[in-house]
């Protein structure tokens, strides 16, 4: 995981993404949703046009766990395959 992109804050791993447009942000969220379903571990997130904010925490234990880091790595791979707005 790129530690400079994810930060631990408020009991969660957090990262913000910015895309070229809404369609790209939505496609990213759809890809993340598929992986989250596979891992049975779901992010808290929000979307506003081309921006997506993601927070990961293991709600069952109330803190960040290996499951969160695993999903964060998968999200990074999806983001790397998507054109981010610089």
ZISULNOR-V145460 format. One record per residue. N is the residue number from 1. RES is the residue in one small letter. OMEGA is omega in radians with two decimals (* if undefined). BURIAL is 1 if it has 24 or more other ideal C-beta (glycine too) atoms within 12 Angstrom, else 0. Layout:
# ZISULNOR-V145460
n: (N,N)
res: (RES,RES)
omega: (OMEGA,OMEGA)
burial: (BURIAL,BURIAL)
This chain:
# ZISULNOR-V145460
n: (1,2,3,4,5,6,7,8,9,10,11,12,13,14,15,16,17,18,19,20,21,22,23,24,25,26,27,28,29,30,31,32,33,34,35,36,37,38,39,40,41,42,43,44,45,46,47,48,49,50,51,52,53,54,55,56,57,58,59,60,61,62,63,64,65,66,67,68,69,70,71,72,73,74,75,76,77,78,79,80,81,82,83,84,85,86)
res: (x,x,x,x,x,x,x,x,x,x,x,x,x,x,x,x,x,x,x,x,x,x,x,x,x,x,x,x,x,x,x,x,x,x,x,x,x,x,x,x,x,x,x,x,x,x,x,x,x,x,x,x,x,x,x,x,x,x,x,x,x,x,x,x,x,x,x,x,x,x,x,x,x,x,x,x,x,x,x,x,x,x,x,x,x,x)
omega: (3.09,-3.03,3.14,-3.11,3.12,3.09,3.06,-3.05,3.09,3.11,-3.13,2.92,-3.08,3.03,3.07,3.13,3.06,-3.07,-3.10,-3.11,-3.12,-3.10,3.14,3.09,-3.13,3.10,3.08,-3.13,3.11,3.12,3.10,-3.14,3.13,3.12,3.12,3.09,3.12,-3.11,-3.05,-3.13,-2.91,-3.12,2.83,-3.09,3.06,-3.13,3.00,-3.05,-3.06,-3.09,3.08,3.06,-3.07,3.01,3.14,3.02,3.07,-3.05,-3.09,3.11,3.05,3.13,3.09,3.14,3.09,3.10,3.14,3.13,3.12,3.12,3.10,3.11,3.11,3.11,3.08,3.14,3.09,3.14,3.14,-3.14,-3.11,3.12,3.09,3.07,-3.08,*)
burial: (1,0,0,0,0,1,0,0,0,0,0,1,1,1,1,1,1,1,1,0,0,0,0,1,1,0,1,1,1,0,1,1,1,0,1,1,0,0,0,0,1,1,1,1,1,0,1,0,0,1,1,1,1,1,1,1,1,1,0,0,0,0,0,1,0,0,1,1,1,0,1,1,1,1,1,1,0,1,1,0,0,1,0,0,0,0)
